[in-house]
Amino acid sequence: MVAVARNAPVRLTVRTYDVGFGDCFLLSFHYARRDRHVLIDFGSMAWPTGKTIRRDYANHIAAAIREDCGGKLHAVVATHRHQDHVSGFARQGGRGPGEIIRALAPELIIQPWTEDPAAATDATAPARRGFTRTLLAMQEVAGSVVQAAATLRGEQLRSVREQLRAIGMDNIANRDAIANLQSMAPNRYVHHGSNAGLGRLLPGVRTTVLGPPTVEQAGAIRQQRSTDPDEFWHVAQTFWQRLAATKPANAGAPKALFPGHPTGRLPRSAGWFRYAAMREQADSLLSIVRMLDKAMNNTSVILLFEVNDTVLLFPGDAQYENWMYALSKPAIRDRLARVNVYKVGHHGSLNATPKTLWRAFAQKGGADTPRRLETLLSTMAGVHGSQERKTEVPRRPLLRALGEDSRLTNTQAFAPDELRRAVVIEL
């Protein structure tokens, strides 16, 4: 039993909001004389269907957050820039949900180090500067991919067209939301081992930043896994190599290879060639946005909250490459074993809940397990991946394990009139 900290909260409420394919969680720490509220992410790339509320759904979620925090937020965590984590912070000219969140007057905004505006021009950290600039440039490409996806015609390309649009839209820069986050309160840009800045706002709560690591911190992992094709942080080079293979060699308009060839509608006999060309283009574009999606997920903030003997783990969309650094440290693995509340990473995807992490959770087990592990899954089927490739999100074997060995809160099970569910923990 861990000693109870003085001035620590006595109870904790964790609310999961149904935002479809996205994340939105409110942690309410109840002290003897006051409450403190931390919002972790607010966004969606596919709002839930079949809800009683059909118009301005994001604003209704923002209003529910306002009601649940009593009109005051103390901190906001935006784990990374993906649309399904930050789009709810967009102000939309004063009419969007981000305007409602801004009015809650948070005192601190926590984002990953890759969002630091100074990182792009910081001459003292060239590796950091280069990676940040690469991410920004890659996001610009995502917008072009979305436009290109619309040109892929035909039923045979419908699946890849939908994937391109979904992943591409998720990786567009979300400038309105980011500008709001950067200006609504002082920002702290964090990395593994840095101070989250929550000590003053959450007395009696120990908060540890487990990820993302900086490029400099991840260097040792690069050396240890030099033969691994998914080597940590190597996406930048791979991305630009792939992009170069799909762009015209000259900066201007490409010259026609056969200037005298007939133009206009292709004869039916040439349809196979048109499809093959579009399929090659689609595969190239899809490889690009998948690399970007993976890179952005690996900038996700991972936070560990510890109060008395209760431990909460919120990893955003962190995937395996992000997790490697934290899981390589025995002391951190020991702390992770005590987790009581786990926000399932990346909506239940294939590689965001490493089996090393899952096996380490000491509180998992059947319904009669004392202080059984609570898991929170915000997800929607049919948006990412495919069952044929065994990459569907949420992944069925993971869902089965969550259902058998934890008490699962899954937004897919929410009723049409249900905006959120709460888990209350006595501390």
N, C-alpha and C positions, 0 to 999 in steps of 0.2 A: 504494500500500500504506500503510495507516494504521500509525503507530508502535504497538508493543505496549506497553500500560500495565504499570507495575510492579504486582506483586501481583494481576494480573488472572487470571481463570480460564483454564485451559488447554483445557478441553473443556466442551461444553454438551449436555445431554440434554433434549429436549422431548417430553413424553408427552401423547398425546391419548387421553382415556378415552371409551369408548362409553357415553354417557348418553342415547342416543336423540335427541329434540329438545331439546337443551340444550348447555351448554358446560362443559368441565372440562379444564384443562390444568395440567401441572406442569412448571415450568422448574427444572432442576437444574444449577447452576453448579459445575463441578468445579475446585477449586483444587489446588495442589500438595499441601496438607496437610489439606484439609477440603472439604466440600461445603456449598452453600447452596441452599435450596429455596423457590421461590415458587409458590403455588397461585393460579391465575387462574380464578375462578368454579367453582361446583359446583352444578348444578341440572338439572332436567328438567321438562318438562310432558307428556312422553310417553316413558316408558322403552322401550328397544328390545324388540322382540318376537323370538321364536324363539331366545332365549338358553338356554344350558345351565342357568344359574342363573335360577330363576324366582321365588324368594322372597327378600325383604330385599335386593333388588338394589342399592339405594342404599348399604346398609351394606357390601356386598361391594366397591363402588367405593371407599368410604371406607377400608376395610381395605387395598385395593390401594395407595391413596395413602400410607397409613401405612408399608407395606412399602417403597415406592419412595423415600420420603424418610428412611428409617432411623429413623422414630419422632420426627422433629423437623422442623417447618416454621419457616421464618424470617419469611415474610410471606404474607398472603392478600390478594388483590385481588378485590373483589366489584364488577364493572363497573357494575351497576345493579340495581334491585330486582326485575326480572322473575323469575317463578317458575323459568323455565328457566335461570337463572343463580345463584340463591341458595337454592333449596329444599333442597339437600343440606346446608345449614348448620343446618337445623332440629334441635333437640335432642329433641323429641317425648317430654318427660318422662324424659330420660336413656336412651331406647332408640333414638334416631335417629342418622343419620350425622353430624349436627352435633356430637354428643357425642364421637365418635371424632376429628373434626377439632380440637375444642377441646383434647383431651388431647395433641395434638401441639405445644402451647404456642407458637403463633406470636407473634412479637415486635412485629408491626405489621399493622394492617388498613387497607387503602386502599379508599375508597369515593368516589363523586362528591359534590360540594359540596351537592347537593340532599338528601343523607342526613344532613347535619349537624343534630343536634337543636337547636342554637342558631340555625340559619337561620330557623326559623319564628317566632322572637321577637326577632330582631336588628333593633333600631330604626335602626341605622346603614346598613342596606341594604334600603330598602323594596321595590325591584324583586325582589331575591332573596327576601325574605320572602313577597311575594305569589305568586311562582311556586311556591315550596315548598309553601305552604298549598294552592294549587290542585292540585298533584299529589296531596297527601294526600287531599283531598276527592274527587278523581277516582277514587282507588283504592277509596274507600268505595262509589262508584257502581258500580264493576266487580262487586262482590259482588251488588248488586241486579240487575244485568244477567244474571248467571249464573242467579239464581232465576227471572227473567222468561223466560229462554230455555226453561226446562223447561215453560212453559205453552203454547209454540207447538207445536201438534199437527199431525200429518199428514205423509205422505211428501213432499208438495210443499215443505214447509218444512224437511226434514231437513238439507239442505246448510247453510242459513243458521243453523239451530239448532246444528249442530256447530261452525260458525265462531264463533258467539256464545259458546258454552261454552269453546272453546279460547282465544280472545283474552281473554275475561273472566277465566277462571281464571288466566291468565298475569299479569294486572294486579292481582289481589288482593294485599293489603298484605304477606303473608308475614311477619307480625309475629314469629313464633317464630325464624325464621332471622335477621331483622334484629336482634332483641334479643341473640341469641348473638354476632353479628358485633360489635355495639357494646360487648360486655362481655368478650370473650375476650382482648383485647389493646388497647393504645392505638390509637386511630383517627386517621387523617389523611384529611381530606375535601378532595379536590383538584379543580382546574379548570385550564384551559389556562394553561401557564406556571408553575404552582405547583410546589413541591418535593415529589416523591413520597415523600421520606424514606427511600429505599433506599440512599443512599450508604454509610452505616455497615454495612449488612447485606450489600451486594454491592460490595466494593472492586474497583476497576478496571472497573466497569460504569457507563456513563452512562445514566440513565433520564430520559426527558422526557415530561411530561404534555402531550399534544396536544389533549385534550378531556376533558370538555365545556367550552365557554366559559361564563362566567357571563352573565346577562342583560345586565349592563353592558357586557361585552366584545362581545357580539353586536349592540350598538346600531348600530354602523357598517354592519353587513350589512343591518339592517332598512332603513336609509336607501338603501343602494345597490340593494336589491331591493324597493322599495316597491310596484311594480306586479305582483310575483310572487304568485299566489294561494297558494303554499306558503311564504309569508314566514316567516323564521326566528323561532321562539318565539311565534308568534301563535296557537298552538293553544289557549291558555287562554281567550281571548275567544271564539273559534269554538266551543269545547266548551260553554261556559256558554250561549251563544245557542241551540245545538242542544238542550241539555238542557232549557232553559226551554220549548221548543216541545213537549216530550214529557211535561211534568209537569202535574198539576192546578194550577189557578190558586190554590186555597186550600190552607192547610196541613193541614186536616182531611180526612176522607173526602169524596170528590167526591159531589155531589148528582146524582141521576139526571136525565138530560135529559128523559125522558118517564116520570114516576112511575107512570102507569097502564098501561104497556105489559106484555104478557104475559111471564112469566118461565118458565124451564125450558128444555127442549130445543128448539132452533130447528127449524122445518120444513125439509125437504130443499131446498125451493125457495130458502131463504135461505142455503144453504151458501156460495154465491159471495160473499155479503157478509161472512160470518164470515172466509173466507179472505183477502179483500181487507183487512179490518181488521187481521188478524194480520200480513199481509205488510207493511203500513205501519208497524206497531209494530216488526217485526223490522228493517226498513230503518233506522228511527230509532235503535234500540238498537245496530245494527251500526256506524252512523256514529259513535256516541259512543265505543265501545270501540276503534275504529280510530284515532280522534284520540288517545285515551289511550295506546294502544300506540306510536304514533309519538312522542308527547311523551316517554314513558319511555325509548324507545330513544335519543332525542337527549340524554338525560342520561348516556349511557354513557361510562365512562372509556376514553380511548385512550392506550396506553402505547407508547413507542418505546424499546427497549433497544439500546445500542450497546456492543460490547466488541471491541477491536481492529478488524478490518475486517468484522465480522459485525453485521448489523442485524436486529432482530426487531420486528415490528409486531403488536400485539394490540389491536384496536379494539372488543372486545365486540360490541354490536349497533348501533354508531353508524351512523346513516343520513345522508343527504346534508346535511341542515340542520346536523348536528353537524360534519360534515367541512368545510363551507364555510369556517369560520373558519381552520382550520389550512392548508387548501389555498390560501387567499388570500395566504399568505406565501411568497415565493420561496425564502428560506433553508430553510424546512421542506420545501418540494417537492424541493429538492436533496438533502436528507438521506433523504427517502422513496425517492428513486431508487435508493439503495444497499441497499434491503431485501433480505435473503436468505431470511427466514422470515416468511410472512404468514398470520395466522389470519384466515380468510375471515369477513368481517363478516356478522352476522345470519343465520347458517346458510345463506348463499348466496342471499339475497333480491334483489329487483329493484334496490333503490336503496341498498344498503349497501357496494358496491364501486364508487365513482364511476369512470367510464371515464378521467377525468383521472388518478386514482390508478393504475389498472391500466396505462395507457399509460406512466406514468412509471417503472415497475419495470424497471430496466436488466438485471436478471438473468433475466428471463423468456425463454423460447425452447424449442427442441426438446431432445431427449434428449442431444445432444452439446454443449449450452451449458455453458461452464465455470462452476462453482459455481451451477448451475441453481437457480432460485427454488424453495423449498419452500413448499407451501401446505397448510394444515390446515383441514379442513372437518368440523365436527360438526353433523350434520343428520339429518333423517328426512323422507321424502316423505309427502305427504298430510295434513299437519297444518295448514299455512297456505297461503292463496292458492288459485288455480285455474288450470288450463291454459287454460280458455276465455277468461279475462281476461288471460292471459299474466302472471300474478302468482304462479305456483306457486313453492314453496320446497322444494328449491333450484331456481333458475331454470336451465332447460336451456342457453340460450346461454352463461351464465356457467360452468356445469359443463364445457361443451365447451372453452371457452378455458382453464380451469384444467387440464384434462387434456392439452391440446395444448402449452401453454407453461409448465408447471411440473411439479414432481414432487408429485403430489397424494396426501395422506393423507385418505381419506374414510371416516368411520365407517360409512357404508352398506355398505362392502366388508368389514367386519370379520366374522370367522368366529363361529359360535354360542358357542364357548368362549373368545373373545378379549375381554378387558376393556379393553386398551389397546395402543397401538403407540408405539414410541419412534423419534425421529429424533436421531441423534448427530452433533454438529458439532465438528470439531477447530478450536480457536481459535488 
